Amino acid sequence: MSLMRTTLAATLLLSTGMAIGQAPKIQFEKYTLPNGLKVILHQDRSAPVVVVSMLYHVGSKNEDTSRTGFAHFFEHLLFEGSQNLKRGDFDKYITNAGGDNNANTSQDRTFYYDLLPSNQLDLGLWLESERLMHAKILNEGVETQRQVVKEEKRQRVDNQPYGTLLENVFKRAFKQHPYRWVPIGSMEHLEAAKLDEFVAFYKKFYVPNNAVLSIAGDFDMASTRKKVEQYFGSIPRGANVERPRITEPPLGGEVRDMVYDNIQLPGVIQAYRAPAQGTDEYYAFNVLSTILSGGESSRMNKTIVDAKQQAVFAGSFPFFLEDAGLFINFAVANMGIQPEAVEKSIDSLVAEVQTNLVSEREFEKVRNQIESNFIRQNASVAGIAESLAQYEMYYGDANLINTELERYRKVTREDLRRVAKKYFRKDARVVIYWLPKPKQP
């Protein structure tokens, strides 16, 4: 679950002119500073804009079991200012320069970026170096952001229909791995945390050797290399970050439960154990997801929503992470339709991909759809900066931005059936009926 801090409206200005169906090679330069900071530079002079982004290899899975929510909390806290920035000035510098900024957190990483006119590159580098080296972690800022995060949780999670869906799914699907909690974390844990605990988290994870600086847009390569050294080269290296090394044991049988919520229409959620991102089976799962729910012509929409009219929404999505993953089916039943009927229809579609090969025509359509989405994702310098950083952080190979489509093209129809049989097992899934509170016993 990514928690976005500001809008992405400015990214609409950053088209690089890529046409759907084409995948031009994205040129970039990659190197590592002596302090361990990985740097990726992608020059694109088609528009006078630049993106300065920082990807930190810290997410909710790096948290202590009694202090969940720290990674997401820092997404907010690190806009509070620094030794050279007054409180509130971070956003002021960006907006006064005609730019925009954003941040989001997942289980595996925290991402910040600044969208700026290209003549403001120095500003972006300075702000991100201040965030990394000189962030102010004081009681006043901590207390302010505690209230901000509480309000965010109330608005986006607690008071939204199905808002706690992921929280309820993950805590049933994982019993040992820290993926069992979601990035928003526990408000009780954040309330109980002391200032020195926040300072220790910052010093441990916000170090150059745990980050990727990715810059994309209109800039001069030679001068930018010098500027990166100027702003980041003197920041001291931190201790090596230890990653959780927990292998989640088998689920040990189907987990079934009910959740009662302030909703009118019941929902059916199925979450299957799935492989980690980047594996061959991961790519097959993404293709399967598109077949089941990729648009109006997908199987779940055509069958459950249109033909049977059992649901107002039916879809599936792969929720893959660095260490493991889930494949989630979700449907909201139509008025008067029982969850059991919806679940039966979902199961029949799952059984179909386990038994029969996808037709050549549907397979080709879905492959084209995936390629178009991939190209669209990297159709702005903001998207390119994030993709380059993530490929480098997760796989140690930023060039996957140019080669990952080949991995999708290697997926066969037989692969789809094989992974469906292997992972779509009832003894390796969570099933939740999401029911209106008046039905609670």
C-alpha positions as CSV (number, residue, x, y, z in Angstrom):
1,M,0.0,0.0,0.0
2,S,1.5,3.3,-1.1
3,L,0.5,6.4,0.8
4,M,0.9,9.4,-1.5
5,R,1.8,12.8,0.1
6,T,0.9,15.2,-2.7
7,T,-0.7,15.1,-6.1
8,L,1.0,14.0,-9.3
9,A,-0.6,16.7,-11.5
10,A,2.8,18.1,-12.6
11,T,3.8,14.8,-14.1
12,L,1.3,15.4,-16.9
13,L,3.8,18.0,-18.2
14,L,6.6,15.5,-18.6
15,S,5.7,13.5,-21.6
16,T,8.8,12.2,-23.4
17,G,6.9,11.6,-26.6
18,M,7.0,7.7,-26.5
19,A,4.4,6.1,-28.7
20,I,2.4,3.1,-27.5
21,G,3.8,0.0,-29.1
22,Q,7.3,1.3,-29.1
23,A,9.9,1.0,-26.4
24,P,12.8,3.3,-27.2
25,K,16.0,2.4,-25.3
26,I,16.4,4.6,-22.2
27,Q,20.0,5.8,-21.9
28,F,21.4,6.4,-18.4
29,E,24.7,6.6,-16.5
30,K,25.2,4.8,-13.2
31,Y,27.9,5.0,-10.6
32,T,28.5,4.8,-6.8
33,L,30.0,7.5,-4.6
34,P,32.7,6.4,-2.0
35,N,30.1,6.8,0.8
36,G,27.9,4.1,-0.9
37,L,25.3,6.3,-2.5
38,K,24.2,4.9,-5.9
39,V,23.6,7.6,-8.5
40,I,21.7,7.2,-11.8
41,L,21.5,10.0,-14.4
42,H,19.1,10.0,-17.3
43,Q,19.3,12.9,-19.7
44,D,16.1,14.0,-21.6
45,R,16.1,17.4,-23.1
46,S,12.7,17.3,-24.7
47,A,11.2,19.6,-22.0
48,P,12.8,22.1,-19.5
49,V,12.1,20.0,-16.4
50,V,14.1,17.8,-14.1
51,V,13.3,15.2,-11.4
52,V,15.5,14.7,-8.4
53,S,14.5,11.6,-6.6
54,M,15.8,9.6,-3.6
55,L,14.8,6.0,-2.9
56,Y,15.6,4.7,0.5
57,H,15.7,0.9,1.1
58,V,13.5,1.1,4.2
59,G,9.9,0.2,4.5
60,S,7.5,-1.2,7.1
61,K,9.2,-4.6,7.0
62,N,12.3,-3.0,8.6
63,E,10.3,-1.9,11.7
64,D,10.3,-3.3,15.2
65,T,7.2,-5.3,16.0
66,S,6.3,-2.9,18.8
67,R,7.0,0.2,16.7
68,T,5.1,-0.3,13.4
69,G,4.4,2.7,11.2
70,F,7.8,4.3,11.6
71,A,8.8,4.1,7.9
72,H,5.6,5.9,6.8
73,F,5.8,8.3,9.7
74,F,9.3,9.4,8.4
75,E,7.8,10.0,5.0
76,H,6.0,12.9,6.7
77,L,8.5,13.8,9.3
78,L,11.3,14.5,6.9
79,F,9.4,17.4,5.4
80,E,9.7,19.1,8.8
81,G,12.9,20.9,8.1
82,S,16.7,20.6,8.7
83,Q,19.6,22.5,10.2
84,N,19.4,24.9,7.2
85,L,15.6,24.7,6.5
86,K,12.9,26.2,8.7
87,R,9.8,24.2,9.4
88,G,7.5,24.4,6.4
89,D,10.2,25.8,4.1
90,F,10.8,22.6,2.2
91,D,7.4,22.9,0.3
92,K,7.8,26.6,0.0
93,Y,11.1,26.3,-1.8
94,I,9.5,23.8,-4.3
95,T,6.3,25.8,-5.0
96,N,8.1,29.1,-5.2
97,A,10.4,27.5,-7.9
98,G,7.3,26.4,-9.8
99,G,7.7,22.8,-9.0
100,D,6.0,19.9,-7.1
101,N,7.0,17.2,-4.8
102,N,5.8,13.8,-3.6
103,A,6.6,10.9,-1.3
104,N,5.3,7.4,-0.7
105,T,6.0,4.4,1.4
106,S,5.6,0.7,0.9
107,Q,6.6,-2.4,2.8
108,D,10.1,-2.3,1.2
109,R,11.1,1.3,0.5
110,T,10.4,5.0,0.9
111,F,10.5,7.3,-2.1
112,Y,10.8,11.1,-2.4
113,Y,11.0,13.2,-5.5
114,D,11.1,16.8,-6.5
115,L,9.7,18.0,-9.9
116,L,11.4,21.2,-10.9
117,P,12.2,23.5,-13.8
118,S,15.5,22.4,-15.1
119,N,17.3,25.6,-14.0
120,Q,16.4,24.6,-10.4
121,L,18.4,21.4,-10.3
122,D,20.7,22.7,-7.6
123,L,17.6,23.4,-5.4
124,G,16.5,19.8,-5.7
125,L,19.9,18.4,-4.9
126,W,20.3,20.7,-1.9
127,L,16.9,19.9,-0.5
128,E,17.5,16.1,-0.8
129,S,21.0,16.4,0.7
130,E,19.5,18.3,3.6
131,R,16.9,15.6,4.1
132,L,19.6,12.9,4.1
133,M,22.2,14.7,6.3
134,H,20.7,17.4,8.4
135,A,17.0,16.5,9.1
136,K,15.7,18.0,12.3
137,I,14.0,15.4,14.5
138,L,12.5,17.5,17.3
139,N,9.5,17.0,19.6
140,E,7.6,19.8,17.9
141,G,7.8,18.2,14.5
142,V,7.2,14.7,15.9
143,E,4.0,15.8,17.7
144,T,2.7,17.6,14.6
145,Q,3.2,14.6,12.3
146,R,1.6,12.3,14.9
147,Q,-1.6,14.2,14.4
148,V,-1.2,14.3,10.6
149,V,-0.7,10.6,10.4
150,K,-3.7,10.0,12.7
151,E,-5.9,12.1,10.5
152,E,-4.6,10.3,7.4
153,K,-5.5,7.0,8.9
154,R,-9.0,8.2,9.8
155,Q,-9.6,9.6,6.4
156,R,-8.0,7.0,4.1
157,V,-8.3,3.8,6.2
158,D,-10.8,3.8,9.1
159,N,-13.6,5.8,7.4
160,Q,-13.3,4.4,3.9
161,P,-15.4,1.4,2.8
162,Y,-13.1,-1.6,2.7
163,G,-10.4,0.7,3.9
164,T,-8.8,-1.9,6.2
165,L,-8.9,-4.6,3.6
166,L,-5.1,-4.9,3.1
167,E,-4.5,-4.7,6.9
168,N,-7.0,-7.6,7.4
169,V,-5.6,-9.7,4.6
170,F,-1.9,-9.3,5.4
171,K,-2.3,-10.1,9.1
172,R,-4.0,-13.4,8.2
173,A,-1.7,-14.3,5.3
174,F,1.6,-13.7,7.1
175,K,2.3,-15.0,10.6
176,Q,6.0,-14.5,11.0
177,H,7.3,-12.1,8.3
178,P,7.0,-8.4,9.0
179,Y,4.7,-8.1,6.0
180,R,2.0,-9.1,8.4
181,W,1.5,-5.4,9.1
182,V,0.9,-2.6,6.6
183,P,2.8,0.7,6.3
184,I,0.3,2.8,8.1
185,G,1.2,0.8,11.2
186,S,-0.2,1.2,14.7
187,M,-1.2,4.6,16.1
188,E,-0.6,3.2,19.6
189,H,3.0,2.3,18.6
190,L,3.6,5.9,17.3
191,E,2.1,7.4,20.4
192,A,4.3,5.3,22.7
193,A,7.5,6.1,20.8
194,K,10.1,8.4,22.3
195,L,12.1,11.0,20.5
196,D,15.4,9.0,20.8
197,E,13.7,6.1,19.0
198,F,12.9,8.3,16.0
199,V,16.4,9.7,15.9
200,A,17.8,6.1,16.0
201,F,15.6,5.0,13.1
202,Y,16.8,8.0,11.1
203,K,20.5,7.4,11.8
204,K,20.1,3.7,10.9
205,F,18.2,3.8,7.7
206,Y,18.7,7.3,6.2
207,V,22.3,6.8,5.2
208,P,23.8,7.2,1.7
209,N,24.7,3.5,1.4
210,N,21.0,2.7,1.8
211,A,19.8,4.9,-0.9
212,V,19.6,5.5,-4.7
213,L,19.7,9.1,-6.1
214,S,18.0,9.1,-9.5
215,I,18.0,12.3,-11.6
216,A,16.1,12.5,-14.9
217,G,15.4,15.3,-17.3
218,D,17.0,18.4,-18.8
219,F,20.5,18.8,-17.4
220,D,24.1,18.7,-18.4
221,M,25.8,15.3,-17.5
222,A,29.3,16.6,-16.7
223,S,28.2,19.5,-14.5
224,T,25.6,17.4,-12.7
225,R,28.2,14.8,-11.7
226,K,30.2,17.6,-10.1
227,K,27.1,18.9,-8.3
228,V,26.2,15.4,-7.0
229,E,29.6,15.2,-5.5
230,Q,29.3,18.7,-4.1
231,Y,26.0,18.1,-2.3
232,F,26.3,14.4,-1.3
233,G,30.0,13.4,-1.4
234,S,30.8,14.6,2.1
235,I,27.9,12.8,3.8
236,P,29.4,10.0,5.9
237,R,28.6,6.4,5.2
238,G,26.4,4.6,7.7
239,A,26.5,1.1,9.1
240,N,25.4,-1.7,6.8
241,V,21.6,-2.2,7.0
242,E,20.5,-5.7,8.0
243,R,17.4,-7.0,6.1
244,P,14.8,-9.3,7.7
245,R,15.7,-12.8,6.8
246,I,12.5,-14.5,7.6
247,T,11.0,-17.2,5.4
248,E,7.3,-17.4,5.9
249,P,6.2,-21.0,6.5
250,P,3.3,-22.5,4.6
251,L,-0.1,-21.2,5.5
252,G,-1.1,-24.7,6.6
253,G,-4.6,-24.7,5.3
254,E,-7.3,-22.3,4.1
255,V,-8.0,-19.3,6.5
256,R,-11.6,-18.2,6.4
257,D,-13.0,-15.2,8.3
258,M,-15.6,-12.5,8.3
259,V,-15.1,-8.7,8.8
260,Y,-18.0,-6.4,9.6
261,D,-17.8,-2.9,8.4
262,N,-19.9,0.2,7.7
263,I,-20.8,-0.9,4.1
264,Q,-24.0,-1.7,2.3
265,L,-22.7,-4.2,-0.2
266,P,-20.8,-7.3,0.9
267,G,-17.4,-8.1,-0.5
268,V,-15.5,-11.3,-1.1
269,I,-11.7,-11.3,-0.8
270,Q,-9.4,-14.2,-1.8
271,A,-5.6,-13.9,-1.1
272,Y,-3.3,-16.6,-2.4
273,R,0.3,-17.0,-1.4
274,A,2.5,-15.9,-4.3
275,P,6.2,-15.7,-5.2
276,A,8.5,-12.7,-4.7
277,Q,8.8,-10.0,-7.3
278,G,11.4,-10.5,-10.1
279,T,11.1,-14.3,-10.3
280,D,9.9,-16.0,-13.5
281,E,6.7,-17.0,-11.8
282,Y,6.2,-13.3,-10.8
283,Y,5.9,-12.4,-14.5
284,A,3.5,-15.2,-15.2
285,F,1.3,-14.0,-12.3
286,N,1.2,-10.5,-13.7
287,V,0.0,-11.9,-17.0
288,L,-2.6,-14.0,-15.2
289,S,-3.8,-10.9,-13.4
290,T,-4.3,-9.0,-16.6
291,I,-6.3,-12.0,-18.0
292,L,-8.5,-12.1,-15.0
293,S,-9.0,-8.4,-14.4
294,G,-7.2,-6.2,-16.9
295,G,-9.9,-3.8,-18.1
296,E,-13.5,-4.2,-19.2
297,S,-12.8,-7.1,-21.5
298,S,-11.2,-9.2,-18.7
299,R,-12.7,-12.4,-17.6
300,M,-13.8,-11.3,-14.1
301,N,-15.5,-8.2,-15.4
302,K,-17.2,-9.9,-18.4
303,T,-18.4,-12.9,-16.4
304,I,-19.2,-11.8,-12.9
305,V,-20.1,-8.1,-13.5
306,D,-21.6,-8.1,-17.0
307,A,-22.9,-11.6,-17.8
308,K,-24.0,-12.8,-14.3
309,Q,-24.5,-9.4,-12.8
310,Q,-23.4,-10.8,-9.5
311,A,-21.1,-7.9,-8.6
312,V,-20.7,-4.2,-9.1
313,F,-16.9,-4.7,-9.2
314,A,-14.7,-7.7,-9.6
315,G,-11.0,-7.7,-10.1
316,S,-7.7,-9.2,-9.1
317,F,-4.3,-7.8,-8.6
318,P,-0.9,-9.2,-7.8
319,F,0.6,-7.7,-4.6
320,F,4.2,-8.6,-5.0
321,L,6.9,-7.5,-2.7
322,E,10.7,-8.0,-2.3
323,D,10.5,-11.1,-0.1
324,A,7.1,-12.7,-0.9
325,G,3.7,-11.7,-2.2
326,L,0.0,-12.2,-2.5
327,F,-2.4,-12.6,-5.4
328,I,-5.7,-11.0,-4.3
329,N,-9.1,-11.4,-5.9
330,F,-11.7,-8.9,-4.8
331,A,-15.4,-8.5,-5.6
332,V,-18.2,-6.4,-4.3
333,A,-21.5,-8.2,-4.5
334,N,-24.6,-6.7,-6.2
335,M,-27.7,-5.9,-4.2
336,G,-29.3,-9.1,-3.1
337,I,-26.5,-11.4,-4.1
338,Q,-24.9,-13.6,-1.5
339,P,-21.1,-13.7,-1.0
340,E,-21.2,-17.5,-1.5
341,A,-22.5,-17.1,-5.0
342,V,-19.8,-14.6,-5.9
343,E,-17.1,-16.8,-4.4
344,K,-18.3,-19.7,-6.4
345,S,-18.0,-17.7,-9.6
346,I,-14.5,-16.5,-8.8
347,D,-13.5,-20.1,-8.1
348,S,-14.8,-21.2,-11.4
349,L,-12.7,-18.6,-13.2
350,V,-9.6,-19.7,-11.2
351,A,-10.3,-23.3,-12.1
352,E,-10.6,-22.4,-15.7
353,V,-7.1,-21.0,-15.9
354,Q,-5.8,-24.0,-14.0
355,T,-7.4,-26.4,-16.4
356,N,-7.4,-24.9,-19.9
357,L,-4.8,-23.0,-21.9
358,V,-5.5,-19.4,-22.6
359,S,-6.4,-18.9,-26.3
360,E,-3.7,-17.6,-28.6
361,R,-5.9,-14.6,-29.4
362,E,-6.5,-13.6,-25.7
363,F,-2.8,-14.3,-24.8
364,E,-1.6,-11.9,-27.6
365,K,-4.1,-9.2,-26.6
366,V,-3.0,-9.4,-23.0
367,R,0.7,-9.3,-23.9
368,N,0.1,-6.1,-26.0
369,Q,-1.8,-4.6,-23.1
370,I,1.1,-5.3,-20.7
371,E,3.6,-3.8,-23.1
372,S,1.5,-0.6,-23.5
373,N,1.1,-0.2,-19.8
374,F,4.9,-0.7,-19.3
375,I,5.7,2.0,-21.9
376,R,3.1,4.3,-20.4
377,Q,4.6,3.9,-17.0
378,N,7.9,5.2,-18.3
379,A,6.4,7.9,-20.4
380,S,7.5,10.7,-18.1
381,V,10.9,11.6,-16.6
382,A,9.3,11.1,-13.1
383,G,8.3,7.6,-14.0
384,I,11.7,6.9,-15.5
385,A,13.5,8.2,-12.4
386,E,11.5,6.0,-10.1
387,S,11.8,2.9,-12.3
388,L,15.6,3.2,-12.7
389,A,16.0,3.6,-8.9
390,Q,13.7,0.6,-8.1
391,Y,15.4,-1.7,-10.6
392,E,18.7,-0.8,-9.2
393,M,17.6,-1.1,-5.5
394,Y,15.7,-4.4,-5.8
395,Y,17.7,-6.2,-8.5
396,G,21.0,-4.4,-8.8
397,D,20.2,-3.8,-12.5
398,A,18.8,-0.5,-13.5
399,N,19.0,-1.7,-17.2
400,L,15.8,-3.8,-16.5
401,I,14.0,-0.6,-17.6
402,N,15.2,-1.7,-21.1
403,T,15.0,-5.4,-20.8
404,E,12.2,-6.4,-18.5
405,L,9.7,-6.6,-21.3
406,E,11.7,-9.6,-22.6
407,R,10.9,-11.4,-19.4
408,Y,7.2,-10.9,-20.0
409,R,7.6,-12.0,-23.6
410,K,9.2,-15.3,-22.4
411,V,6.0,-16.2,-20.5
412,T,4.1,-19.0,-22.3
413,R,0.5,-20.1,-22.1
414,E,1.7,-23.3,-20.4
415,D,3.5,-21.1,-17.8
416,L,0.1,-19.5,-16.9
417,R,-1.6,-22.9,-16.4
418,R,1.4,-24.2,-14.4
419,V,1.6,-21.3,-11.9
420,A,-2.2,-21.3,-11.6
421,K,-2.1,-24.9,-10.5
422,K,0.9,-24.4,-8.2
423,Y,-0.3,-21.3,-6.4
424,F,-4.1,-21.1,-6.6
425,R,-4.6,-23.7,-3.9
426,K,-7.3,-23.6,-1.3
427,D,-4.8,-24.7,1.4
428,A,-2.6,-21.6,0.6
429,R,-5.2,-18.8,0.7
430,V,-7.1,-16.5,2.9
431,V,-10.8,-15.9,2.2
432,I,-12.7,-13.1,3.9
433,Y,-16.3,-12.2,3.6
434,W,-16.7,-8.4,4.1
435,L,-20.2,-7.9,5.6
436,P,-22.4,-5.0,6.6
437,K,-22.3,-4.4,10.4
438,P,-26.1,-5.0,10.8
439,K,-25.4,-8.6,9.9
440,Q,-22.9,-9.0,12.8
441,P,-24.2,-11.6,15.3
